Amino acid sequence: MALSGYPKLQNGEIVVEEEEATTRKFKRFDIVSGASDHHYHTTYLPKNKNNNNNNASDCFKSASIKVHKRIMREWKILEKDLPESIYVRAYEQRIDLLRAVIVGSAGTPYHDGLFFFDIAFPSDYPNRPPMVHYRSFGLRLNPNLYSNGRVCLSLLNTWTGRRNEKWDPNQSTVLQVLVSIQGLVLNQKPYFNEPGVDILPGRIKKSLAYSENVYVLSCKTMLYLLKTPPKNFENFVSMHFRERASDILNACNAYMNGIVRVGYCKENGSVISSGSIDVSSKFKVAMEPLFTELVEAFTRNGASLGNFVEQVRKKNEMVAFKEVKKKNKKMTTASFLLKILQNIKKILGLRKVGKGKAKKIKLKSY
């Protein structure tokens, strides 16, 4: 693990802790139970005394039905061919549902982030493509991923495209959908996912600003996931951010300090510097409190972050010192103004009279 420091030894042998083993052995594809938090969990519910639907779920139950056979084929493809950065869970009692997480790729503003998608097969699958919902937490960090969870992709028939880019019932698969989202949507320059922007003036500058905002939203997504991880991925979320915490925070520092442009991080967490980079004040203002929140959240999650904790402590001390200095300055200014007022009164000959008596103003005659 990236943050475990020196390996633990016992009788001269490296001891692999249970949590570490779980991280390495987290299956890319597995079958689980419990889909209560799935976006489509109320779709095609099995018929029972409390549900009077036309039992569309029957098409998923019988192994002899075409839809069931095709879904089983999808499971096999996923189990065999998923890349290392995509994980999928199928449901034992709801074969019409899937949940996937895509790990953001190095070299993009999505690096080290986790992006979850809830998937549902329609009753006439594969005649229609699967339904896909992005778990956005109300954030829009890509032109193709809406804050309401809508995913715009030609392969899903939710966006225009050439015929060979659209869903093909005979050839298209869920694996293709996931790989397309990872490679075509969560890419290095997501600003250009928006149609027509590649011919606009100032597009390069706008793209850089968009990527900065994407990274801010990605960091916010990390915090949301640590607070409320999707069901059946709780351990994975915890382990992922425990392992990647140091690299994420190093990237935050590099971006805020203008060492490298947002997204230009290598696989091992190192950065590709090309000299001093201009960083927008908007990005700095947004990232400074987020950095502190990330350090605190990662520490609660079990990451060892001594240097970063110290960095946050010093920053907080500096902020507190500035607040005290500012307060003292206000008090000094108030005292100065009071002294001036007293001098003015003295010059004008103003004086106080005894308690309970009316104040009188006596002007000196010249």
FENURGI-V423125 format. One record per residue. N is the residue number from 1. PHI is phi in degrees with one decimal (999 if undefined). D_CENTER is the distance of its C-alpha to the mean C-alpha in Angstrom with 2 decimals. Layout:
BEGIN
n=N phi=PHI d_center=D_CENTER
n=N phi=PHI d_center=D_CENTER
END
This chain:
BEGIN
n=1 phi=999 d_center=21.53
n=2 phi=-66.4 d_center=20.27
n=3 phi=-113.7 d_center=20.53
n=4 phi=-83.6 d_center=23.56
n=5 phi=70.2 d_center=26.06
n=6 phi=-71.8 d_center=29.49
n=7 phi=-65.5 d_center=29.99
n=8 phi=-76.8 d_center=31.89
n=9 phi=-115.2 d_center=35.47
n=10 phi=-143.2 d_center=38.01
n=11 phi=56.6 d_center=41.53
n=12 phi=80.7 d_center=40.37
n=13 phi=-117.3 d_center=37.68
n=14 phi=-71.0 d_center=33.89
n=15 phi=-97.0 d_center=32.58
n=16 phi=-94.2 d_center=29.46
n=17 phi=-70.1 d_center=27.77
n=18 phi=-59.3 d_center=26.87
n=19 phi=-64.6 d_center=23.11
n=20 phi=-64.1 d_center=23.26
n=21 phi=-63.4 d_center=25.26
n=22 phi=-62.1 d_center=22.83
n=23 phi=-62.5 d_center=20.01
n=24 phi=-71.2 d_center=22.34
n=25 phi=-101.1 d_center=23.89
n=26 phi=-63.4 d_center=20.97
n=27 phi=-67.7 d_center=22.40
n=28 phi=-69.2 d_center=20.71
n=29 phi=-134.2 d_center=22.60
n=30 phi=-156.4 d_center=24.06
n=31 phi=-109.1 d_center=25.65
n=32 phi=-128.3 d_center=24.69
n=33 phi=-121.0 d_center=25.82
n=34 phi=87.3 d_center=24.26
n=35 phi=-119.9 d_center=22.27
n=36 phi=-62.9 d_center=22.45
n=37 phi=-98.7 d_center=18.77
n=38 phi=-72.6 d_center=18.70
n=39 phi=-59.2 d_center=18.41
n=40 phi=-105.2 d_center=21.80
n=41 phi=-67.7 d_center=23.55
n=42 phi=-93.0 d_center=26.26
n=43 phi=-84.2 d_center=27.09
n=44 phi=55.0 d_center=30.41
n=45 phi=-66.1 d_center=31.02
n=46 phi=-60.2 d_center=34.19
n=47 phi=-72.3 d_center=37.27
n=48 phi=-150.1 d_center=38.65
n=49 phi=-64.3 d_center=40.82
n=50 phi=-98.6 d_center=37.96
n=51 phi=-132.6 d_center=36.70
n=52 phi=-103.7 d_center=39.10
n=53 phi=-65.2 d_center=37.07
n=54 phi=-79.3 d_center=38.95
n=55 phi=51.8 d_center=37.37
n=56 phi=-64.1 d_center=35.31
n=57 phi=-70.5 d_center=33.80
n=58 phi=-57.5 d_center=37.15
n=59 phi=-67.5 d_center=36.19
n=60 phi=-97.2 d_center=33.60
n=61 phi=-89.8 d_center=36.04
n=62 phi=-79.1 d_center=39.04
n=63 phi=-67.3 d_center=38.82
n=64 phi=-87.5 d_center=41.49
n=65 phi=-85.8 d_center=39.50
n=66 phi=-56.5 d_center=37.93
n=67 phi=-61.3 d_center=34.41
n=68 phi=-60.7 d_center=34.38
n=69 phi=-61.5 d_center=35.66
n=70 phi=-67.6 d_center=33.11
n=71 phi=-64.7 d_center=30.17
n=72 phi=-62.8 d_center=31.75
n=73 phi=-66.7 d_center=31.95
n=74 phi=-60.7 d_center=28.23
n=75 phi=-57.1 d_center=27.60
n=76 phi=-63.9 d_center=29.88
n=77 phi=-63.4 d_center=28.24
n=78 phi=-64.3 d_center=24.78
n=79 phi=-63.1 d_center=26.33
n=80 phi=-89.6 d_center=28.17
n=81 phi=-117.9 d_center=26.08
n=82 phi=-61.6 d_center=22.34
n=83 phi=-70.6 d_center=20.96
n=84 phi=-63.3 d_center=19.60
n=85 phi=-97.3 d_center=15.94
n=86 phi=-129.5 d_center=16.06
n=87 phi=-126.0 d_center=16.92
n=88 phi=-133.5 d_center=18.65
n=89 phi=-123.0 d_center=20.31
n=90 phi=-102.5 d_center=23.39
n=91 phi=-117.4 d_center=25.19
n=92 phi=-59.9 d_center=28.80
n=93 phi=-93.4 d_center=29.91
n=94 phi=-136.0 d_center=27.83
n=95 phi=-69.8 d_center=28.15
n=96 phi=-81.3 d_center=27.01
n=97 phi=-117.5 d_center=23.37
n=98 phi=-139.8 d_center=20.75
n=99 phi=-131.4 d_center=17.16
n=100 phi=-128.1 d_center=15.27
n=101 phi=-127.5 d_center=12.18
n=102 phi=-111.8 d_center=11.70
n=103 phi=-84.7 d_center=10.77
n=104 phi=-58.5 d_center=9.83
n=105 phi=-79.6 d_center=13.27
n=106 phi=-61.1 d_center=14.80
n=107 phi=83.7 d_center=16.14
n=108 phi=-131.7 d_center=13.31
n=109 phi=-70.6 d_center=10.60
n=110 phi=-98.7 d_center=8.20
n=111 phi=-56.2 d_center=10.02
n=112 phi=70.0 d_center=9.25
n=113 phi=-83.1 d_center=5.81
n=114 phi=-117.7 d_center=6.66
n=115 phi=-128.5 d_center=7.35
n=116 phi=-99.7 d_center=10.04
n=117 phi=-133.3 d_center=13.16
n=118 phi=-97.4 d_center=16.23
n=119 phi=-124.6 d_center=19.46
n=120 phi=-135.8 d_center=22.99
n=121 phi=-86.2 d_center=26.29
n=122 phi=-70.4 d_center=28.73
n=123 phi=-65.9 d_center=32.23
n=124 phi=-107.2 d_center=33.75
n=125 phi=-57.8 d_center=31.34
n=126 phi=-98.3 d_center=31.54
n=127 phi=-59.7 d_center=33.39
n=128 phi=-114.2 d_center=30.18
n=129 phi=-71.1 d_center=26.74
n=130 phi=-66.4 d_center=24.23
n=131 phi=-89.7 d_center=22.08
n=132 phi=-129.2 d_center=18.34
n=133 phi=-122.3 d_center=15.72
n=134 phi=-87.1 d_center=12.00
n=135 phi=-81.7 d_center=10.22
n=136 phi=-93.6 d_center=8.44
n=137 phi=57.2 d_center=8.78
n=138 phi=79.7 d_center=10.86
n=139 phi=-108.4 d_center=8.64
n=140 phi=-109.5 d_center=10.21
n=141 phi=-108.9 d_center=8.61
n=142 phi=-165.4 d_center=11.67
n=143 phi=-57.9 d_center=15.33
n=144 phi=-93.4 d_center=15.59
n=145 phi=-118.5 d_center=12.75
n=146 phi=-84.0 d_center=13.83
n=147 phi=-65.5 d_center=12.43
n=148 phi=-87.1 d_center=15.07
n=149 phi=97.5 d_center=13.86
n=150 phi=-65.0 d_center=16.58
n=151 phi=-113.8 d_center=16.39
n=152 phi=-94.6 d_center=18.94
n=153 phi=-155.3 d_center=20.58
n=154 phi=-57.3 d_center=24.28
n=155 phi=-64.2 d_center=24.43
n=156 phi=-95.2 d_center=23.47
n=157 phi=61.5 d_center=26.05
n=158 phi=-102.7 d_center=23.55
n=159 phi=-150.1 d_center=24.23
n=160 phi=-69.4 d_center=27.46
n=161 phi=179.4 d_center=28.43
n=162 phi=-66.9 d_center=31.46
n=163 phi=-58.3 d_center=33.09
n=164 phi=-75.7 d_center=32.03
n=165 phi=-98.0 d_center=28.32
n=166 phi=-87.0 d_center=28.67
n=167 phi=-66.9 d_center=28.66
n=168 phi=-115.3 d_center=31.80
n=169 phi=-56.1 d_center=32.87
n=170 phi=-87.3 d_center=34.89
n=171 phi=-125.4 d_center=32.43
n=172 phi=-70.6 d_center=28.78
n=173 phi=-139.2 d_center=26.60
n=174 phi=-63.6 d_center=23.22
n=175 phi=-58.0 d_center=22.68
n=176 phi=-62.1 d_center=23.28
n=177 phi=-62.2 d_center=20.72
n=178 phi=-66.1 d_center=17.93
n=179 phi=-65.9 d_center=19.14
n=180 phi=-65.3 d_center=19.40
n=181 phi=-62.4 d_center=15.80
n=182 phi=-65.6 d_center=14.83
n=183 phi=-88.9 d_center=17.58
n=184 phi=-97.3 d_center=18.26
n=185 phi=-98.7 d_center=15.06
n=186 phi=-85.9 d_center=12.29
n=187 phi=-103.9 d_center=14.92
n=188 phi=-69.4 d_center=15.87
n=189 phi=-128.5 d_center=16.87
n=190 phi=-64.3 d_center=15.09
n=191 phi=-55.0 d_center=17.21
n=192 phi=-80.3 d_center=20.17
n=193 phi=-69.0 d_center=18.93
n=194 phi=-75.1 d_center=20.44
n=195 phi=-60.7 d_center=24.16
n=196 phi=88.0 d_center=26.70
n=197 phi=-74.7 d_center=24.69
n=198 phi=-70.8 d_center=26.07
n=199 phi=-111.1 d_center=29.44
n=200 phi=-80.1 d_center=28.48
n=201 phi=-67.5 d_center=29.66
n=202 phi=72.4 d_center=27.22
n=203 phi=-64.0 d_center=24.73
n=204 phi=-66.3 d_center=23.87
n=205 phi=-62.6 d_center=23.09
n=206 phi=-66.3 d_center=21.07
n=207 phi=-64.0 d_center=19.07
n=208 phi=-63.8 d_center=18.29
n=209 phi=-64.9 d_center=17.32
n=210 phi=-63.8 d_center=15.04
n=211 phi=-64.8 d_center=13.26
n=212 phi=-61.1 d_center=12.98
n=213 phi=-65.6 d_center=11.39
n=214 phi=-58.7 d_center=8.92
n=215 phi=-66.5 d_center=7.96
n=216 phi=-58.8 d_center=7.95
n=217 phi=-67.5 d_center=5.63
n=218 phi=-64.5 d_center=3.15
n=219 phi=-64.7 d_center=4.51
n=220 phi=-63.9 d_center=4.76
n=221 phi=-62.4 d_center=2.33
n=222 phi=-57.4 d_center=3.99
n=223 phi=-63.9 d_center=6.78
n=224 phi=-62.1 d_center=7.14
n=225 phi=-66.3 d_center=7.39
n=226 phi=-66.7 d_center=9.79
n=227 phi=-78.0 d_center=11.68
n=228 phi=-134.7 d_center=12.09
n=229 phi=-67.8 d_center=11.68
n=230 phi=-60.8 d_center=13.30
n=231 phi=-59.7 d_center=16.99
n=232 phi=75.3 d_center=18.46
n=233 phi=-124.5 d_center=15.29
n=234 phi=-57.8 d_center=15.37
n=235 phi=-66.0 d_center=17.04
n=236 phi=-63.2 d_center=15.00
n=237 phi=-59.4 d_center=11.66
n=238 phi=-61.7 d_center=13.80
n=239 phi=-65.8 d_center=15.63
n=240 phi=-59.6 d_center=12.93
n=241 phi=-75.5 d_center=11.34
n=242 phi=-68.8 d_center=14.98
n=243 phi=-76.2 d_center=16.02
n=244 phi=-96.6 d_center=13.43
n=245 phi=-53.9 d_center=13.11
n=246 phi=-62.4 d_center=16.00
n=247 phi=-66.4 d_center=15.00
n=248 phi=-63.5 d_center=11.57
n=249 phi=-70.5 d_center=13.65
n=250 phi=-61.3 d_center=16.42
n=251 phi=-64.9 d_center=14.41
n=252 phi=-57.2 d_center=13.34
n=253 phi=-62.0 d_center=17.10
n=254 phi=-63.3 d_center=18.23
n=255 phi=-69.2 d_center=16.35
n=256 phi=-66.8 d_center=17.45
n=257 phi=-91.0 d_center=20.94
n=258 phi=70.4 d_center=21.45
n=259 phi=-77.7 d_center=22.17
n=260 phi=-153.7 d_center=20.22
n=261 phi=-72.5 d_center=18.41
n=262 phi=-57.2 d_center=14.65
n=263 phi=97.7 d_center=13.94
n=264 phi=-90.8 d_center=17.35
n=265 phi=-115.2 d_center=16.64
n=266 phi=-81.7 d_center=18.79
n=267 phi=-59.3 d_center=18.27
n=268 phi=-86.6 d_center=19.48
n=269 phi=92.5 d_center=17.18
n=270 phi=-76.1 d_center=20.04
n=271 phi=-113.8 d_center=20.02
n=272 phi=-105.2 d_center=22.43
n=273 phi=-88.1 d_center=24.08
n=274 phi=-127.3 d_center=26.35
n=275 phi=94.7 d_center=27.68
n=276 phi=-67.2 d_center=26.56
n=277 phi=-116.1 d_center=23.87
n=278 phi=-74.2 d_center=23.83
n=279 phi=-113.0 d_center=20.63
n=280 phi=-68.3 d_center=20.35
n=281 phi=-63.8 d_center=20.94
n=282 phi=-60.3 d_center=18.31
n=283 phi=-66.3 d_center=15.60
n=284 phi=-61.4 d_center=17.31
n=285 phi=-61.6 d_center=17.64
n=286 phi=-72.4 d_center=13.97
n=287 phi=-80.7 d_center=12.97
n=288 phi=-57.3 d_center=15.87
n=289 phi=-69.0 d_center=14.98
n=290 phi=-63.4 d_center=11.30
n=291 phi=-59.3 d_center=12.95
n=292 phi=-61.5 d_center=15.23
n=293 phi=-62.8 d_center=12.78
n=294 phi=-65.8 d_center=10.97
n=295 phi=-59.1 d_center=14.56
n=296 phi=-64.9 d_center=15.67
n=297 phi=-67.6 d_center=13.02
n=298 phi=-64.8 d_center=13.53
n=299 phi=-65.7 d_center=17.22
n=300 phi=-60.7 d_center=17.40
n=301 phi=-78.7 d_center=15.87
n=302 phi=105.6 d_center=18.82
n=303 phi=-75.6 d_center=17.89
n=304 phi=-93.1 d_center=20.85
n=305 phi=-132.1 d_center=19.89
n=306 phi=-50.1 d_center=23.28
n=307 phi=-62.7 d_center=23.12
n=308 phi=-72.1 d_center=19.78
n=309 phi=-62.1 d_center=21.02
n=310 phi=-64.1 d_center=24.19
n=311 phi=-60.8 d_center=22.48
n=312 phi=-67.1 d_center=20.81
n=313 phi=-61.4 d_center=24.21
n=314 phi=-63.9 d_center=26.11
n=315 phi=-63.6 d_center=23.84
n=316 phi=-63.9 d_center=24.33
n=317 phi=-63.8 d_center=28.04
n=318 phi=-65.0 d_center=28.27
n=319 phi=-63.1 d_center=26.68
n=320 phi=-63.2 d_center=29.11
n=321 phi=-62.4 d_center=31.97
n=322 phi=-64.9 d_center=31.31
n=323 phi=-65.9 d_center=31.26
n=324 phi=-64.2 d_center=34.57
n=325 phi=-62.3 d_center=36.03
n=326 phi=-65.0 d_center=35.10
n=327 phi=-64.8 d_center=36.65
n=328 phi=-63.1 d_center=39.74
n=329 phi=-63.5 d_center=40.07
n=330 phi=-63.8 d_center=40.11
n=331 phi=-65.1 d_center=42.72
n=332 phi=-63.4 d_center=44.76
n=333 phi=-62.1 d_center=44.67
n=334 phi=-64.2 d_center=45.79
n=335 phi=-64.1 d_center=48.59
n=336 phi=-63.1 d_center=49.68
n=337 phi=-65.0 d_center=49.86
n=338 phi=-63.5 d_center=51.80
n=339 phi=-64.4 d_center=54.27
n=340 phi=-62.0 d_center=54.82
n=341 phi=-61.4 d_center=55.44
n=342 phi=-63.0 d_center=57.93
n=343 phi=-65.6 d_center=59.73
n=344 phi=-62.1 d_center=59.95
n=345 phi=-60.1 d_center=61.48
n=346 phi=-63.9 d_center=63.93
n=347 phi=-64.1 d_center=64.99
n=348 phi=-79.1 d_center=65.52
n=349 phi=79.8 d_center=67.43
n=350 phi=-73.2 d_center=65.15
n=351 phi=-145.0 d_center=65.87
n=352 phi=-91.7 d_center=64.91
n=353 phi=-108.7 d_center=67.53
n=354 phi=-61.2 d_center=67.90
n=355 phi=-64.3 d_center=65.61
n=356 phi=91.4 d_center=66.39
n=357 phi=-99.6 d_center=68.25
n=358 phi=-68.8 d_center=67.22
n=359 phi=-77.2 d_center=65.85
n=360 phi=-119.2 d_center=68.24
n=361 phi=-113.3 d_center=67.76
n=362 phi=-112.8 d_center=70.56
n=363 phi=-97.2 d_center=70.76
n=364 phi=-72.3 d_center=72.86
n=365 phi=-92.0 d_center=75.71
n=366 phi=-113.4 d_center=76.13
END
